[in-house]
Amino acid sequence: MSAKTKIALVTGGSRGLGKNMALALAKKGIDIVITYNSNKEAADNVVAEIESIGQKAIAFQLDTSNVTAFDSFVEQTTAYLQEHTGSTNFDFLINNAGTALYSLITETSEQQLDDTFNIHYKGVFFLTQKFIPFINDGGGIINVSSGLARLTFPGSAVYASLKGAIEIFTRYLAKELGGRKIRANVVAPGAIETDFGGGRTRDNKEINAHVAGLTALGRVGLPDDIGGIVAFLCTDDAYWIDGQRIEISGGQAL
């Protein structure tokens, strides 16, 4: 009898790193639920691409900064899972959704800080909390941090501080969920060529060259450098990795 197909939920899966993660997971034989904030067409294209690989997929709208929307989103997701799998449960939660904030400490407004906090910490915390009862024993949670939690570049104080908080949160998840054999890890990408932050790492030649010069492998990261690591963490081969921060940066600023 074949093993039951596993399912992963990837927030912010319509573009950038989230899209790459979703596709890499699908190539491992995992069915996918993705969320998107506003671009339904892009999300539907990712679903179609996953289905072309041979896995099931669906996209739901979710603003991960809006905690008041989480109950209805959980109901929507679990109802879909119940209908299509016979269970409300899934296996892997990947908290990827996020936006950039580049602002010096002296120029950052309270609203900017609150908005970034809601997306990068509060939203991650409470979405995870609400889904923990629906994650199968033996499953996993992967949170997304940043190389900026280790490196210091002016203008990223708020964003990087919240990513540091996510790294600590991840260790506590691993400790508190260990009894259910649910693993929790955090990946910390270095600078990546995507449209994140207005695409400045990808499109600004000076920034791109500067980062490449700081990186042992001699270039800026690409989305394909990240998704495969996340997919690996959702396999049995990675079972003994728990509570860890894995930086994926090509050896940036060693």
Rosetta silent file (secondary structure, phi, psi, omega in degrees, C-alpha in Angstrom):
SEQUENCE: MSAKTKIALVTGGSRGLGKNMALALAKKGIDIVITYNSNKEAADNVVAEIESIGQKAIAFQLDTSNVTAFDSFVEQTTAYLQEHTGSTNFDFLINNAGTALYSLITETSEQQLDDTFNIHYKGVFFLTQKFIPFINDGGGIINVSSGLARLTFPGSAVYASLKGAIEIFTRYLAKELGGRKIRANVVAPGAIETDFGGGRTRDNKEINAHVAGLTALGRVGLPDDIGGIVAFLCTDDAYWIDGQRIEISGGQAL
SCORE:     score description
SCORE:     0.000 S_00000001
   1 L     0.000  132.074 -176.728    0.000    0.000    0.000 S_00000001
   2 L   -73.164  149.897  178.580    1.435    3.388   -0.995 S_00000001
   3 L   -68.712  150.028  179.110    2.198    5.987    1.646 S_00000001
   4 L   -66.603  135.527  179.102   -0.253    8.840    2.036 S_00000001
   5 L   -64.750  133.519  179.310    0.740   11.922    0.050 S_00000001
   6 L   -85.213  160.209 -174.235    2.008   14.674    2.296 S_00000001
   7 E  -130.692  136.833  176.460    0.733   18.251    2.093 S_00000001
   8 E  -122.841  140.843  173.226    2.527   21.563    2.621 S_00000001
   9 E  -107.319  120.990 -178.925    1.062   25.025    3.155 S_00000001
  10 E  -117.182  115.011  176.495    3.300   27.818    1.846 S_00000001
  11 L   -79.735  145.438 -177.930    2.355   31.412    2.623 S_00000001
  12 L    63.912   43.060 -173.759    3.273   33.946   -0.022 S_00000001
  13 L   -93.395    9.811 -175.455    3.612   31.206   -2.602 S_00000001
  14 L   -87.968  -12.544 -176.032    2.611   33.165   -5.693 S_00000001
  15 L  -158.094  172.376  172.261    6.020   34.676   -6.445 S_00000001
  16 H    54.745 -138.617 -177.014    9.682   34.865   -5.500 S_00000001
  17 H   -64.535  -37.302 -179.879   11.055   32.470   -2.932 S_00000001
  18 H   -61.637  -42.085  176.125    7.611   31.172   -1.952 S_00000001
  19 H   -60.414  -46.461 -179.157    6.883   30.125   -5.522 S_00000001
  20 H   -63.317  -39.578  176.735   10.236   28.385   -5.741 S_00000001
  21 H   -61.735  -46.344 -178.076    9.632   26.610   -2.432 S_00000001
  22 H   -60.736  -43.731 -179.859    6.197   25.422   -3.554 S_00000001
  23 H   -67.439  -40.484  179.361    7.547   24.043   -6.828 S_00000001
  24 H   -64.864  -39.299  176.939   10.502   22.356   -5.127 S_00000001
  25 H   -64.366  -42.123  179.353    8.165   20.721   -2.607 S_00000001
  26 H   -61.545  -37.011  179.019    5.898   19.525   -5.411 S_00000001
  27 H   -67.635  -16.992  173.986    8.886   17.921   -7.128 S_00000001
  28 L   -87.828    3.879  179.249    9.364   15.911   -3.917 S_00000001
  29 L    85.633   22.619 -179.296    5.845   14.488   -4.361 S_00000001
  30 L  -103.865  133.354  174.728    4.168   16.815   -1.848 S_00000001
  31 E   -76.764  154.375 -166.903    0.765   18.397   -2.520 S_00000001
  32 E  -129.776  137.576  162.765    0.598   22.152   -2.032 S_00000001
  33 E  -116.202  125.569  176.207   -1.635   24.866   -0.613 S_00000001
  34 E  -117.243  157.437  171.133   -0.318   28.370   -1.280 S_00000001
  35 E  -115.460  155.335  174.385   -1.525   31.773   -0.187 S_00000001
  36 E  -138.160  153.050 -179.096   -1.311   35.030   -2.071 S_00000001
  37 L   -86.743  -50.071 -174.473   -1.998   38.571   -0.920 S_00000001
  38 L  -139.294  -23.991 -172.408   -3.333   40.286   -4.049 S_00000001
  39 L   -97.434   86.166 -178.605   -2.171   38.677   -7.302 S_00000001
  40 H   -64.905  -37.608 -178.091   -4.611   35.830   -7.950 S_00000001
  41 H   -61.207  -44.769  178.394   -3.435   35.380  -11.533 S_00000001
  42 H   -62.433  -41.588  179.238    0.142   34.759  -10.443 S_00000001
  43 H   -63.432  -42.733  178.796   -1.055   32.318   -7.778 S_00000001
  44 H   -62.799  -34.611  177.428   -3.222   30.444  -10.294 S_00000001
  45 H   -66.159  -37.945  177.221   -0.195   30.147  -12.592 S_00000001
  46 H   -66.094  -42.084  177.098    1.810   28.561   -9.773 S_00000001
  47 H   -57.793  -45.933 -179.956   -1.056   26.131   -9.104 S_00000001
  48 H   -62.277  -39.074  179.830   -1.119   25.174  -12.791 S_00000001
  49 H   -66.784  -40.000  176.956    2.641   24.631  -12.790 S_00000001
  50 H   -64.357  -42.948  179.150    2.428   22.398   -9.719 S_00000001
  51 H   -63.610  -32.319  177.865   -0.401   20.408  -11.302 S_00000001
  52 H   -67.915  -23.431  175.785    1.719   19.965  -14.433 S_00000001
  53 H   -75.668  -23.701  179.235    4.315   18.284  -12.207 S_00000001
  54 L   111.881    9.930  178.543    1.618   15.845  -11.125 S_00000001
  55 L  -108.812  158.007  176.245    0.779   17.156   -7.645 S_00000001
  56 L   -82.000  147.894  179.996   -2.440   18.676   -6.338 S_00000001
  57 E  -155.960  154.240  173.940   -2.468   22.379   -5.527 S_00000001
  58 E  -152.021  153.541  178.381   -4.791   25.229   -4.612 S_00000001
  59 E  -121.344  134.891  175.950   -4.345   28.928   -3.841 S_00000001
  60 E  -123.378  145.286  176.209   -6.212   30.936   -1.201 S_00000001
  61 E   -76.356  137.834  176.019   -6.092   34.675   -0.562 S_00000001
  62 L  -159.387  128.950  168.829   -4.602   35.723    2.779 S_00000001
  63 L   -94.905  105.479 -173.291   -3.155   38.913    4.191 S_00000001
  64 L   -71.770   -5.861  175.072   -0.753   37.474    6.762 S_00000001
  65 L   -88.246   -8.728 -174.032   -0.605   40.798    8.599 S_00000001
  66 L  -105.378   88.617 -175.760   -4.347   40.662    9.381 S_00000001
  67 H   -60.666  -29.135 -178.290   -4.749   38.323   12.343 S_00000001
  68 H   -66.208  -16.719  179.595   -8.533   38.831   12.377 S_00000001
  69 H   -88.858   -5.511 -170.415   -8.730   36.963    9.047 S_00000001
  70 H   -70.058  -39.025 -178.695   -6.973   33.855   10.336 S_00000001
  71 H   -60.148  -45.430 -179.549   -9.959   31.987   11.770 S_00000001
  72 H   -68.515  -33.706  177.470  -11.866   32.105    8.490 S_00000001
  73 H   -67.372  -41.868  177.258   -8.722   31.160    6.569 S_00000001
  74 H   -61.360  -43.089  178.126   -8.136   28.145    8.818 S_00000001
  75 H   -61.634  -43.734  179.749  -11.771   27.106    8.308 S_00000001
  76 H   -62.300  -44.975 -177.295  -11.433   27.504    4.529 S_00000001
  77 H   -68.102  -46.850 -177.720   -8.206   25.516    4.404 S_00000001
  78 H   -69.028  -31.873  175.869   -9.304   22.689    6.672 S_00000001
  79 H   -65.412  -42.261  176.683  -12.642   22.385    4.850 S_00000001
  80 H   -60.882  -46.830 -179.187  -10.780   22.019    1.568 S_00000001
  81 H   -62.530  -42.210  178.942   -8.463   19.403    3.081 S_00000001
  82 H   -59.669  -43.957 -177.565  -11.382   17.477    4.589 S_00000001
  83 H   -67.354  -38.450 -171.335  -13.181   17.408    1.251 S_00000001
  84 H   -99.081  -15.862 -179.098  -10.175   16.382   -0.829 S_00000001
  85 H  -126.837  -13.278 -176.673   -8.202   14.162    1.559 S_00000001
  86 L    84.547    6.206  179.517  -10.674   13.030    4.197 S_00000001
  87 L  -144.935  148.919  176.090   -8.738   14.810    6.931 S_00000001
  88 L   -82.479   -3.855 -170.758   -8.420   18.400    8.125 S_00000001
  89 L   -93.453  159.014  171.260   -4.706   17.885    8.722 S_00000001
  90 E  -139.919 -175.968 -167.650   -1.581   18.610    6.714 S_00000001
  91 E  -111.157  -37.962 -172.935    2.123   18.017    7.237 S_00000001
  92 E  -134.277  131.435  174.811    4.270   21.116    6.720 S_00000001
  93 E  -111.177  121.045  178.700    3.714   24.809    7.384 S_00000001
  94 E  -114.619  106.539 -178.712    6.134   27.161    5.630 S_00000001
  95 E   -86.004   88.505 -174.206    5.804   30.745    6.892 S_00000001
  96 L  -106.048  -29.611 -170.916    7.317   32.577    3.945 S_00000001
  97 L   -55.709  138.797  178.988    5.109   35.613    3.255 S_00000001
  98 L  -177.743  165.623  176.345    6.756   38.949    3.889 S_00000001
  99 L  -132.092  164.854 -178.619    7.657   42.403    2.663 S_00000001
 100 L   -93.310  155.409  167.527   10.759   44.537    2.926 S_00000001
 101 L  -139.907  115.309  174.582   11.374   47.668    4.990 S_00000001
 102 L  -111.569  105.413 -176.580   14.461   49.756    4.298 S_00000001
 103 L  -157.626  129.164  176.420   14.486   52.649    6.769 S_00000001
 104 L   -64.850  152.530 -178.762   17.107   54.146    9.051 S_00000001
 105 H   -54.291  -43.018 -176.829   16.313   54.069   12.763 S_00000001
 106 H   -71.150  -11.968 -176.581   16.065   57.857   12.875 S_00000001
 107 H  -114.478    1.276 -175.391   13.577   57.889    9.995 S_00000001
 108 L   -84.570  131.149  179.077   11.308   54.956   10.900 S_00000001
 109 L   -89.190  161.172  176.071    7.715   55.749   11.840 S_00000001
 110 H   -60.353  -38.234 -179.672    5.616   53.902   14.395 S_00000001
 111 H   -64.140  -41.915  177.704    3.295   52.842   11.566 S_00000001
 112 H   -61.523  -43.519  179.005    6.172   51.327    9.604 S_00000001
 113 H   -63.605  -45.379 -179.075    7.321   49.403   12.653 S_00000001
 114 H   -62.557  -43.397 -179.798    3.804   48.178   13.442 S_00000001
 115 H   -62.347  -41.786 -179.352    3.159   47.096    9.857 S_00000001
 116 H   -70.174  -39.308  175.890    6.424   45.177    9.698 S_00000001
 117 H   -60.112  -43.728 -177.876    5.827   43.602   13.114 S_00000001
 118 H   -62.911  -37.930 -179.023    2.363   42.426   12.057 S_00000001
 119 H   -77.405  -48.114 -165.915    3.711   40.709    8.936 S_00000001
 120 H   -94.351  -13.605  175.653    6.996   39.319   10.176 S_00000001
 121 H  -130.343  -60.328 -175.642    6.249   38.350   13.769 S_00000001
 122 H   -58.998  -45.945 -179.848    2.661   38.694   14.977 S_00000001
 123 H   -62.828  -43.778  178.859    1.197   37.161   11.827 S_00000001
 124 H   -63.080  -44.069 -177.981    3.684   34.286   11.833 S_00000001
 125 H   -59.622  -52.053 -172.111    3.128   33.634   15.538 S_00000001
 126 H   -80.112  -28.980  173.719   -0.658   33.477   15.437 S_00000001
 127 H   -65.718  -42.060  176.395   -1.021   31.715   12.084 S_00000001
 128 H   -62.075  -46.724  179.372    1.307   29.034   13.416 S_00000001
 129 H   -54.779  -44.923 -176.550   -0.601   28.889   16.698 S_00000001
 130 H   -71.285  -27.088 -178.317   -3.904   28.377   14.910 S_00000001
 131 H   -92.772  -13.981 -178.434   -2.550   25.669   12.603 S_00000001
 132 H   -51.665  -42.570  179.387   -0.604   23.644   15.196 S_00000001
 133 H   -63.903  -17.614 -175.955   -3.647   21.452   15.985 S_00000001
 134 H  -104.379    2.103  176.067   -3.924   20.592   12.277 S_00000001
 135 E   -88.004  125.960 -179.050   -0.268   19.693   11.651 S_00000001
 136 E   -61.304  143.575  171.296    0.201   15.940   11.615 S_00000001
 137 E   -54.917  136.491 -176.606    2.448   14.414   14.244 S_00000001
 138 E    88.060    0.658  179.524    5.852   13.977   12.636 S_00000001
 139 E   -84.121 -155.924 -176.561    5.340   17.020   10.416 S_00000001
 140 E  -159.011  158.692  175.370    7.270   20.247   10.377 S_00000001
 141 E  -125.416  131.171  176.096    7.282   24.025   10.503 S_00000001
 142 E  -123.640  121.106  175.567    9.753   26.118    8.529 S_00000001
 143 E  -102.881  158.126 -176.922   10.057   29.824    9.198 S_00000001
 144 E  -114.374  119.672  175.416   11.954   32.274    7.033 S_00000001
 145 L  -104.481 -144.935 -177.803   14.531   34.611    8.525 S_00000001
 146 L  -159.565  151.521  171.497   17.247   36.557    6.729 S_00000001
 147 H   -58.021  -21.360 -179.624   20.992   36.879    6.569 S_00000001
 148 H   -69.498  -12.029  173.335   20.329   40.351    7.972 S_00000001
 149 H   -75.743  -16.712  176.028   19.700   38.783   11.382 S_00000001
 150 L  -105.461  -40.608 -179.354   23.442   37.969   11.410 S_00000001
 151 L   -95.297  158.990 -176.195   24.853   40.776    9.281 S_00000001
 152 L  -124.545  114.497  176.552   24.296   44.470    9.921 S_00000001
 153 L  -125.631  130.285 -179.648   23.455   46.901    7.129 S_00000001
 154 L   -53.950  136.922  178.398   22.073   50.384    7.835 S_00000001
 155 L   102.715   -7.152 -177.211   18.365   50.655    7.119 S_00000001
 156 L  -116.194   22.121 -174.625   17.326   47.144    8.145 S_00000001
 157 H   -59.146  -48.255 -176.591   17.050   47.531   11.934 S_00000001
 158 H   -68.373  -52.733 -178.419   13.325   46.799   12.204 S_00000001
 159 H   -56.717  -48.797 -176.955   13.185   44.024    9.609 S_00000001
 160 H   -67.455  -37.745  178.292   16.308   42.294   10.926 S_00000001
 161 H   -61.631  -40.910 -179.944   15.244   42.570   14.572 S_00000001
 162 H   -70.409  -33.267  174.702   11.950   40.858   13.779 S_00000001
 163 H   -67.590  -36.293  173.467   13.742   38.130   11.867 S_00000001
 164 H   -60.677  -39.362  176.948   15.911   37.616   14.933 S_00000001
 165 H   -62.994  -38.964  178.794   12.720   37.218   16.953 S_00000001
 166 H   -64.507  -35.219  178.223   11.497   34.609   14.471 S_00000001
 167 H   -64.189  -41.242  177.504   14.707   32.638   14.953 S_00000001
 168 H   -68.445  -43.834  176.704   14.120   32.491   18.707 S_00000001
 169 H   -54.317  -40.972 -178.135   10.424   31.685   18.195 S_00000001
 170 H   -63.184  -40.236  177.806   11.457   28.753   15.989 S_00000001
 171 H   -63.593  -39.202  177.921   13.620   27.248   18.714 S_00000001
 172 H   -67.364  -37.331  174.517   10.710   27.463   21.141 S_00000001
 173 H   -58.848  -45.988 -179.344    8.420   25.782   18.618 S_00000001
 174 H   -59.100  -41.630 -178.195   10.900   22.918   18.304 S_00000001
 175 H   -68.646  -46.151 -173.218   11.039   22.534   22.076 S_00000001
 176 H   -77.102  -23.217 -177.543    7.300   22.761   22.707 S_00000001
 177 H  -104.581    2.286 -177.899    6.234   20.547   19.784 S_00000001
 178 H   -59.894  -31.619  179.221    8.937   17.914   20.140 S_00000001
 179 H   -62.420  -25.394  176.742    6.586   15.590   21.971 S_00000001
 180 H   -96.763    8.011 -179.526    4.537   15.333   18.786 S_00000001
 181 L    59.717   27.987  173.547    7.698   14.853   16.703 S_00000001
 182 L   -90.841  120.075 -178.585    6.945   18.109   14.876 S_00000001
 183 E   -90.473  148.505  176.522   10.228   19.691   13.848 S_00000001
 184 E  -133.542  124.698  178.500   10.719   23.441   13.547 S_00000001
 185 E  -135.613  162.936  178.969   13.581   25.035   11.661 S_00000001
 186 E  -127.587  132.671  173.754   14.367   28.441   10.213 S_00000001
 187 E  -102.984  142.768 -176.907   16.058   29.187    6.910 S_00000001
 188 E  -126.276   90.151  178.635   17.918   32.462    6.501 S_00000001
 189 E   -66.163  146.246  166.886   18.481   33.403    2.851 S_00000001
 190 L   -78.749 -161.460  179.305   21.208   35.837    1.968 S_00000001
 191 L   -66.116  130.375 -174.660   20.622   38.472   -0.696 S_00000001
 192 E  -126.957  143.213  176.773   18.508   36.962   -3.488 S_00000001
 193 L   -80.865   90.567  172.652   17.622   38.179   -6.974 S_00000001
 194 L  -138.328 -173.819  175.892   13.814   38.497   -6.724 S_00000001
 195 L   -85.234    6.458  178.713   11.304   41.347   -6.814 S_00000001
 196 H   -59.731  136.421  179.998   11.507   41.519   -3.001 S_00000001
 197 H    63.657   33.351 -178.905   12.057   45.076   -1.785 S_00000001
 198 H    77.410   11.429  177.545   11.317   46.429   -5.232 S_00000001
 199 H    74.493   24.535 -171.136   13.874   44.076   -6.774 S_00000001
 200 H   -69.048  -34.069  176.641   16.815   46.166   -5.648 S_00000001
 201 H   -66.761  -36.509 -179.879   19.245   43.261   -5.200 S_00000001
 202 H   -74.641  -42.611 -167.441   18.317   41.998   -8.657 S_00000001
 203 H   -99.000  -23.313 -179.887   18.129   45.323  -10.506 S_00000001
 204 L   -87.695  109.202 -172.970   20.641   47.605   -8.776 S_00000001
 205 H   -63.246  -35.033 -179.402   23.960   46.706  -10.384 S_00000001
 206 H   -67.640  -45.523  177.986   26.029   48.309   -7.617 S_00000001
 207 H   -62.963  -43.716 -178.796   24.223   46.419   -4.829 S_00000001
 208 H   -59.848  -46.310 -178.524   24.387   43.187   -6.831 S_00000001
 209 H   -67.708  -37.578  178.983   28.111   43.522   -7.422 S_00000001
 210 H   -62.341  -46.931  179.924   28.768   44.505   -3.800 S_00000001
 211 H   -64.657  -43.342  178.952   26.948   41.436   -2.455 S_00000001
 212 H   -58.166  -38.449  179.562   28.636   39.151   -4.981 S_00000001
 213 H   -68.435  -23.930  178.847   32.001   40.476   -3.808 S_00000001
 214 H   -88.096   -5.584 -169.389   31.152   39.628   -0.203 S_00000001
 215 E  -106.891  129.715 -175.016   30.050   36.088   -1.071 S_00000001
 216 L   -56.859  -38.566 -178.577   32.430   33.125   -1.110 S_00000001
 217 L   -85.663    2.269  163.081   30.740   31.550   -4.132 S_00000001
 218 L    81.184   16.833  175.727   31.020   34.822   -6.007 S_00000001
 219 L  -153.892  168.965  172.932   27.457   35.741   -6.929 S_00000001
 220 L   -78.927  152.524 -179.239   24.118   36.858   -5.529 S_00000001
 221 E   -70.556  157.779  176.588   21.630   34.142   -4.646 S_00000001
 222 L  -121.331  155.519  179.614   18.820   32.970   -6.928 S_00000001
 223 L   -52.267  -37.134 -179.342   15.388   31.594   -5.947 S_00000001
 224 H   -63.454  -17.686  177.564   16.488   28.129   -7.097 S_00000001
 225 H   -74.688  -17.880 -170.673   19.159   28.217   -4.386 S_00000001
 226 H  -103.687  -46.586 -171.572   16.499   28.328   -1.651 S_00000001
 227 H   -57.415  -39.263 -178.150   13.522   26.156   -2.580 S_00000001
 228 H   -64.824  -32.607  178.112   15.447   22.906   -2.660 S_00000001
 229 H   -68.980  -42.588  177.447   16.706   23.396    0.896 S_00000001
 230 H   -62.485  -43.068  178.926   13.176   23.980    2.173 S_00000001
 231 H   -62.753  -41.387  177.620   11.984   20.903    0.296 S_00000001
 232 H   -58.860  -41.392 -179.613   14.828   18.849    1.770 S_00000001
 233 H   -64.569  -15.454  178.338   13.804   19.898    5.282 S_00000001
 234 L   -99.467   19.420  177.123   10.381   18.380    4.535 S_00000001
 235 L  -113.326  163.692  178.045   11.818   14.931    3.788 S_00000001
 236 H   -64.411  -26.618  179.383   12.600   11.990    6.055 S_00000001
 237 H   -62.223  -24.809 -177.710   16.306   12.498    5.287 S_00000001
 238 H   -99.480   14.870 -173.371   16.141   15.748    7.300 S_00000001
 239 L   -56.999  -35.084 -173.036   14.318   14.248   10.280 S_00000001
 240 L   -88.557    9.795  173.523   17.184   14.816   12.733 S_00000001
 241 L   -98.067  115.150 -175.669   17.417   18.534   11.936 S_00000001
 242 L  -150.639  136.028  177.614   15.352   20.376   14.516 S_00000001
 243 L    70.686   25.952 -172.731   15.463   23.804   16.117 S_00000001
 244 L  -111.068  150.713  169.873   18.179   24.969   13.713 S_00000001
 245 E  -100.759  120.044 -179.082   18.962   28.140   11.793 S_00000001
 246 E  -113.984  108.873  177.779   20.201   27.273    8.316 S_00000001
 247 E   -83.282  132.881 -178.207   21.715   30.192    6.439 S_00000001
 248 E  -121.319   86.593 -169.964   21.499   29.847    2.660 S_00000001
 249 L  -137.822    5.175 -177.812   23.780   32.559    1.341 S_00000001
 250 L    67.960   18.583 -178.430   26.610   31.021   -0.656 S_00000001
 251 L    81.463   50.449 -178.120   28.993   31.991    2.117 S_00000001
 252 E   -80.295  128.851  175.436   28.082   35.663    2.421 S_00000001
 253 L    50.854   54.289  179.809   30.374   37.778    4.632 S_00000001
 254 L   -74.671    0.000    0.000   32.173   34.859    6.211 S_00000001
